[in-house]
Amino acid sequence: MSADVSRRIVILRHAKADWPDDVADHDRPLAERGRRDAPAAGRWLAASGIVPDLTLCSTAARTRETWKLVVHELPQRPRTVYEERLYEASLGELIAVVNEVPDDVVDLMLVGHNPGMHAMADALAGEAEEDARSRLDHIGFPTSAAAVVSFTGPWKSVELGSGRLEAHWAPHD
């Protein structure tokens, strides 16, 4: 595949999680609101014509549950890899994971956690559609939020400022 191909990264924060006292953070389930919001994120992606070729999803229970609810709204199920490194990942760790994606993938989705997901959307966007940038700056990256960042080139070239923020969506804005 040509190195100058246009690619997209869809950055999705998990839906609202519950905080049960007797459950480790990694095993926290979605709250009722999260179970309502995650399908809405999937419907937004489908309506936007965004179906990733590959989804990398954190191994945490709340991200896996979010992804299962999102993917039911998509017209086709992408290949999914549950990636331990996305749990509690820093911005540098997230970029390192993206840099390893095979170049036959054109549209990639990351399903993960804040502050990493917000940092990723913000840091990759060297350019931005005005509406998308103002939305990201105004509402941030709440649970179930999604951002779409496009760039040209191989995955190994993704770095800070290398993309364009095309869209930002959140369920309650």
N, C-alpha and C positions, 0 to 999 in steps of 0.2 A: 504494500500500500504506500502511496506517495507520501513523502514527509510533509508536503504542504496541504494536506487534507484538513478540512475544517472539523473540529471536534467540539464536544460539549461535555461539561461536568455538571451533573445535577447534584446539588448538595442539599441533603434533607436531614433536618434534626428530628429525632424521635418525637413521638406524640407525648402528651402529658402523662407522666407516670405517677403511680401511687407511692406512698411512703410507709409501708407496713413496718412496725417496730421490729419484728422478728425475722426480717429478710435482709440479706446482704445487698449492697448497692447493685452489684452485677445482676442480681436475680429479681429486681423490682419489676412488677407487672405494670401494665398501663392502667390509668385511672379511667373512669367512665367517660370523662371528657376526651381523653386520648383515643378511646375506642370510637368516638364519634368523629374526631378531627382527622384521624389517619386516612379513612376512606375519602374524605374531602380533598386531601392532598393528592391522592391517586386520581380523583376525577379531574382536578386541575391539570395534572400532568397529561392525562389522556386528552383533555380538551385542547391542550397546547400542542398536541402532536408529539409529545416527548415520551418515547419508549426506549429505555437504555438497552444497549447490547449486553452490558454487564453491570451487575449491582454488587458492590462490596458493602457488606453490612456488619456492624459491630456484633460481637457475640452476646452482648447483654440482652436479657429477656425483653426489655422495653423496646429495643431496636428491632429485634426479630419479630416481635408482635406487631410493631408499626409496619414493617415491611410486608408482612403477611396480609394486613388490611389494605395497604396501598396497592399491592400487586393485583389484587382481585378486581381493581377498577381499571387496569390497563388492558389494552386489546390483545396483548400477548405477554407471556411471562419471559423475562430475560434470564440469562444465566445468572445465578446468584452464588456468591462465595461469602461465607461467614468468616470475617477477618478479625482475629483477636487484637491485632495492633490498632484497630479503630477505637477500642474502649479506652477512654481517658487519654486519647492521643493529643499531642501538641501539634501546632501548625507545622513544624518541621517534620514530624512523624507522618502527618497526613500527606504532605507533599512527597515524601519518600515513597509512600505506598502508591500514590498516583504515578510517580515516575517509573514504577515497575509494571504498569499495565501494558499488555501486548498491543502493538500498533494496529492489529486487525479490529480492535474495539474503537468505534467512532463516538458513541454516546455512553458515558460512564455515570453511574449513580453511586454516591456515598451516602450511607445511612448511619448517622453517628450522633455525637453528643456535643453540647456546648461546654466550654467556650470554643472548642476546636472548629465546629461547623461554621459559626459566625466569623471566626478569624479567617478561615479558609475563603469564604465568599468575599470578605472585605479585602484580604491581602492579594488574591489573584486578580482582582478587578483593577487593572491599570487604566482601563477605560470603562465607561458604563453608560447604558441608556439612562437619560436623565430621570425618568420616572422610577426605574429600578434602584438607582443610587439613592434617590430621596426616600424611597420606601425603606431601604436597608438602614439608612441613617436615622430615619424617624421611628420605625417600630423595632429595629434590631432583628433578632433571630429567635422569636419565641418558639415554643414547642410546635411541631408539625410544619414549621416554616421550610420553604424551599427556595433555592437560588439556582439560576442557570448561568454558567459562565462558559463562554466560547473562546476558543483559541485555535491557532493554526500551527501545525507541526506535530512531531512525535510526542508521546506522553513523557518521555524522558526530558523534554525541554520545558515542561510546566514548572514555573517558578513564580516568585512574587511579582505581581504586576504584569504577568504575561497574557492575561485574558481580558475579556470584555464581559461585564455583568449585563446579561440580556434581559433577565426577568427576576423578580423577587415576589414571593407569595407567602401569605400567612392566613390562617383560617379566621382570625378574629380582628381584622383591621378595617 
